[in-house]
Amino acid sequence: MSDAWHVYILRCADATLYTGIARDLHKRLRQHNGEAVGGPRYTRGRRPVELVWSDMALDRSAALKREAAIKKLSRAEKLQLIEG
């Protein structure tokens, strides 16, 4: 399933939550933590970040839809998702 995408939630050092998508989750996490080139501006000042939840999507479109749905959730709802 090499074409799969990942939807993920990170907990930043300031306890905020960041939601994103990636094909290579390990590489993306390294970018968020400044160990590799790239990564969003949001997490640069909030390192280190920790992966607290992830799920797979079949394609980019499905991943983007799931990411958008998660971003609409309240913090409490996101924490419930993380806790399972």
Backbone as JSON Lines, residues from 0, in Angstrom:
{"i":0,"aa":"M","n":[0.84,-1.19,0.0],"ca":[0.0,0.0,0.0],"c":[0.88,1.25,0.0]}
{"i":1,"aa":"S","n":[1.79,1.32,-0.95],"ca":[2.76,2.41,-1.01],"c":[2.13,3.74,-1.41]}
{"i":2,"aa":"D","n":[0.94,3.71,-1.99],"ca":[0.27,4.94,-2.37],"c":[-0.57,5.52,-1.24]}
{"i":3,"aa":"A","n":[-0.55,4.88,-0.09],"ca":[-1.37,5.33,1.04],"c":[-0.87,6.64,1.6]}
{"i":4,"aa":"W","n":[-1.79,7.4,2.13],"ca":[-1.5,8.65,2.82],"c":[-1.81,8.48,4.28]}
{"i":5,"aa":"H","n":[-1.18,9.28,5.1],"ca":[-1.41,9.26,6.54],"c":[-2.0,10.6,6.97]}
{"i":6,"aa":"V","n":[-2.98,10.54,7.84],"ca":[-3.52,11.71,8.51],"c":[-3.0,11.6,9.94]}
{"i":7,"aa":"Y","n":[-2.48,12.68,10.5],"ca":[-1.85,12.57,11.81],"c":[-2.12,13.79,12.68]}
{"i":8,"aa":"I","n":[-1.96,13.58,13.98],"ca":[-2.05,14.66,14.96],"c":[-0.77,14.64,15.78]}
{"i":9,"aa":"L","n":[-0.19,15.82,15.94],"ca":[1.01,15.99,16.77],"c":[0.66,16.78,18.0]}
{"i":10,"aa":"R","n":[1.33,16.48,19.1],"ca":[1.26,17.32,20.3],"c":[2.57,18.1,20.34]}
{"i":11,"aa":"C","n":[2.45,19.42,20.35],"ca":[3.63,20.28,20.36],"c":[4.09,20.51,21.79]}
{"i":12,"aa":"A","n":[5.28,21.05,21.94],"ca":[5.87,21.3,23.26],"c":[5.01,22.24,24.1]}
{"i":13,"aa":"D","n":[4.24,23.12,23.46],"ca":[3.37,24.04,24.19],"c":[1.97,23.45,24.42]}
{"i":14,"aa":"A","n":[1.82,22.14,24.16],"ca":[0.58,21.38,24.37],"c":[-0.49,21.64,23.31]}
{"i":15,"aa":"T","n":[-0.18,22.43,22.29],"ca":[-1.14,22.6,21.2],"c":[-1.11,21.36,20.32]}
{"i":16,"aa":"L","n":[-2.18,21.19,19.53],"ca":[-2.29,20.04,18.63],"c":[-2.19,20.52,17.2]}
{"i":17,"aa":"Y","n":[-1.48,19.77,16.37],"ca":[-1.31,20.09,14.95],"c":[-1.77,18.89,14.14]}
{"i":18,"aa":"T","n":[-2.59,19.12,13.14],"ca":[-3.09,18.05,12.27],"c":[-2.54,18.24,10.87]}
{"i":19,"aa":"G","n":[-2.11,17.14,10.25],"ca":[-1.57,17.21,8.9],"c":[-1.71,15.9,8.17]}
{"i":20,"aa":"I","n":[-1.21,15.88,6.93],"ca":[-1.19,14.66,6.12],"c":[0.21,14.46,5.55]}
{"i":21,"aa":"A","n":[0.53,13.22,5.25],"ca":[1.85,12.92,4.67],"c":[1.82,11.54,4.03]}
{"i":22,"aa":"R","n":[2.68,11.34,3.07],"ca":[2.88,10.01,2.51],"c":[3.88,9.24,3.36]}
{"i":23,"aa":"D","n":[4.99,9.9,3.67],"ca":[6.04,9.28,4.49],"c":[5.98,9.92,5.88]}
{"i":24,"aa":"L","n":[5.28,9.27,6.77],"ca":[5.03,9.84,8.1],"c":[6.32,10.01,8.9]}
{"i":25,"aa":"H","n":[7.22,9.06,8.81],"ca":[8.49,9.15,9.55],"c":[9.29,10.37,9.09]}
{"i":26,"aa":"K","n":[9.39,10.56,7.78],"ca":[10.13,11.71,7.25],"c":[9.45,13.02,7.66]}
{"i":27,"aa":"R","n":[8.13,13.04,7.6],"ca":[7.4,14.26,7.95],"c":[7.6,14.62,9.42]}
{"i":28,"aa":"L","n":[7.61,13.63,10.28],"ca":[7.83,13.87,11.7],"c":[9.24,14.45,11.93]}
{"i":29,"aa":"R","n":[10.21,13.93,11.19],"ca":[11.58,14.46,11.28],"c":[11.61,15.93,10.83]}
{"i":30,"aa":"Q","n":[10.83,16.26,9.8],"ca":[10.76,17.65,9.34],"c":[10.15,18.54,10.43]}
{"i":31,"aa":"H","n":[9.08,18.08,11.04],"ca":[8.43,18.86,12.09],"c":[9.39,19.12,13.26]}
{"i":32,"aa":"N","n":[10.26,18.18,13.55],"ca":[11.19,18.32,14.68],"c":[12.52,18.97,14.29]}
{"i":33,"aa":"G","n":[12.64,19.4,13.04],"ca":[13.84,20.1,12.6],"c":[15.02,19.21,12.3]}
{"i":34,"aa":"E","n":[14.79,17.9,12.21],"ca":[15.87,16.96,11.91],"c":[16.07,16.8,10.41]}
{"i":35,"aa":"A","n":[15.13,17.29,9.62],"ca":[15.21,17.24,8.16],"c":[14.68,18.57,7.63]}
{"i":36,"aa":"V","n":[15.07,18.92,6.43],"ca":[14.65,20.17,5.8],"c":[13.16,20.12,5.52]}
{"i":37,"aa":"G","n":[12.49,21.23,5.76],"ca":[11.05,21.32,5.5],"c":[10.28,21.41,6.8]}
{"i":38,"aa":"G","n":[9.0,21.29,6.68],"ca":[8.14,21.38,7.86],"c":[7.46,22.73,7.93]}
{"i":39,"aa":"P","n":[6.28,22.76,8.53],"ca":[5.52,24.0,8.59],"c":[6.06,24.98,9.62]}
{"i":40,"aa":"R","n":[5.8,26.23,9.4],"ca":[6.23,27.29,10.3],"c":[5.62,27.11,11.7]}
{"i":41,"aa":"Y","n":[4.38,26.61,11.74],"ca":[3.68,26.47,13.02],"c":[4.48,25.66,14.03]}
{"i":42,"aa":"T","n":[5.06,24.54,13.61],"ca":[5.75,23.68,14.56],"c":[7.2,24.09,14.82]}
{"i":43,"aa":"R","n":[7.75,24.99,14.02],"ca":[9.14,25.39,14.21],"c":[9.39,25.98,15.59]}
{"i":44,"aa":"G","n":[8.46,26.77,16.08],"ca":[8.63,27.4,17.39],"c":[8.0,26.6,18.52]}
{"i":45,"aa":"R","n":[7.53,25.4,18.21],"ca":[6.83,24.59,19.21],"c":[7.45,23.2,19.36]}
{"i":46,"aa":"R","n":[8.72,23.1,19.07],"ca":[9.41,21.81,19.15],"c":[9.84,21.52,20.57]}
{"i":47,"aa":"P","n":[10.0,20.23,20.89],"ca":[9.77,19.08,20.03],"c":[8.28,18.75,19.92]}
{"i":48,"aa":"V","n":[7.94,18.07,18.83],"ca":[6.58,17.6,18.65],"c":[6.56,16.09,18.78]}
{"i":49,"aa":"E","n":[5.4,15.56,19.16],"ca":[5.25,14.13,19.38],"c":[4.03,13.65,18.6]}
{"i":50,"aa":"L","n":[4.2,12.57,17.86],"ca":[3.08,11.96,17.15],"c":[2.18,11.29,18.17]}
{"i":51,"aa":"V","n":[0.9,11.71,18.22],"ca":[-0.02,11.15,19.21],"c":[-1.16,10.36,18.57]}
{"i":52,"aa":"W","n":[-1.34,10.5,17.24],"ca":[-2.41,9.77,16.57],"c":[-2.13,9.78,15.07]}
{"i":53,"aa":"S","n":[-2.45,8.67,14.41],"ca":[-2.38,8.64,12.95],"c":[-3.34,7.59,12.42]}
{"i":54,"aa":"D","n":[-3.74,7.78,11.18],"ca":[-4.61,6.85,10.49],"c":[-4.24,6.9,9.02]}
{"i":55,"aa":"M","n":[-4.57,5.85,8.3],"ca":[-4.25,5.8,6.88],"c":[-5.46,6.17,6.04]}
{"i":56,"aa":"A","n":[-5.17,6.74,4.87],"ca":[-6.2,7.06,3.87],"c":[-5.72,6.48,2.54]}
{"i":57,"aa":"L","n":[-6.66,6.09,1.71],"ca":[-6.3,5.44,0.45],"c":[-5.63,6.37,-0.55]}
{"i":58,"aa":"D","n":[-6.02,7.65,-0.52],"ca":[-5.43,8.6,-1.47],"c":[-5.39,10.0,-0.85]}
{"i":59,"aa":"R","n":[-4.78,10.91,-1.58],"ca":[-4.6,12.27,-1.08],"c":[-5.93,12.95,-0.82]}
{"i":60,"aa":"S","n":[-6.88,12.74,-1.7],"ca":[-8.2,13.35,-1.55],"c":[-8.86,12.92,-0.24]}
{"i":61,"aa":"A","n":[-8.83,11.63,0.04],"ca":[-9.43,11.11,1.28],"c":[-8.69,11.65,2.5]}
{"i":62,"aa":"A","n":[-7.37,11.76,2.4],"ca":[-6.57,12.28,3.51],"c":[-6.91,13.75,3.78]}
{"i":63,"aa":"L","n":[-7.04,14.53,2.72],"ca":[-7.38,15.95,2.87],"c":[-8.76,16.13,3.49]}
{"i":64,"aa":"K","n":[-9.71,15.29,3.09],"ca":[-11.06,15.37,3.65],"c":[-11.04,15.03,5.13]}
{"i":65,"aa":"R","n":[-10.3,14.0,5.5],"ca":[-10.23,13.61,6.91],"c":[-9.51,14.68,7.73]}
{"i":66,"aa":"E","n":[-8.44,15.24,7.17],"ca":[-7.72,16.32,7.85],"c":[-8.66,17.51,8.1]}
{"i":67,"aa":"A","n":[-9.43,17.89,7.1],"ca":[-10.35,19.02,7.25],"c":[-11.4,18.73,8.32]}
{"i":68,"aa":"A","n":[-11.9,17.51,8.35],"ca":[-12.9,17.14,9.35],"c":[-12.31,17.2,10.76]}
{"i":69,"aa":"I","n":[-11.07,16.74,10.91],"ca":[-10.41,16.76,12.23],"c":[-10.15,18.2,12.67]}
{"i":70,"aa":"K","n":[-9.74,19.04,11.74],"ca":[-9.45,20.44,12.08],"c":[-10.7,21.18,12.56]}
{"i":71,"aa":"K","n":[-11.87,20.7,12.17],"ca":[-13.13,21.33,12.61],"c":[-13.53,20.9,14.01]}
{"i":72,"aa":"L","n":[-12.91,19.84,14.52],"ca":[-13.24,19.35,15.86],"c":[-12.73,20.31,16.93]}
{"i":73,"aa":"S","n":[-13.39,20.3,18.07],"ca":[-12.9,21.07,19.22],"c":[-11.67,20.36,19.79]}
{"i":74,"aa":"R","n":[-10.96,21.04,20.63],"ca":[-9.79,20.42,21.27],"c":[-10.21,19.17,22.05]}
{"i":75,"aa":"A","n":[-11.32,19.27,22.78],"ca":[-11.8,18.13,23.56],"c":[-12.13,16.93,22.66]}
{"i":76,"aa":"E","n":[-12.73,17.21,21.52],"ca":[-13.05,16.13,20.58],"c":[-11.78,15.51,19.99]}
{"i":77,"aa":"K","n":[-10.77,16.34,19.72],"ca":[-9.5,15.82,19.21],"c":[-8.83,14.94,20.27]}
{"i":78,"aa":"L","n":[-8.89,15.36,21.52],"ca":[-8.3,14.55,22.6],"c":[-9.03,13.22,22.74]}
{"i":79,"aa":"Q","n":[-10.34,13.22,22.55],"ca":[-11.1,11.96,22.58],"c":[-10.66,11.05,21.44]}
{"i":80,"aa":"L","n":[-10.44,11.62,20.26],"ca":[-9.98,10.84,19.11],"c":[-8.62,10.22,19.42]}
{"i":81,"aa":"I","n":[-7.73,11.01,19.99],"ca":[-6.39,10.54,20.34],"c":[-6.45,9.4,21.34]}
{"i":82,"aa":"E","n":[-7.3,9.55,22.33],"ca":[-7.42,8.54,23.38],"c":[-8.11,7.28,22.91]}
{"i":83,"aa":"G","n":[-8.79,7.37,21.78],"ca":[-9.44,6.18,21.21],"c":[-10.84,6.04,21.69]}
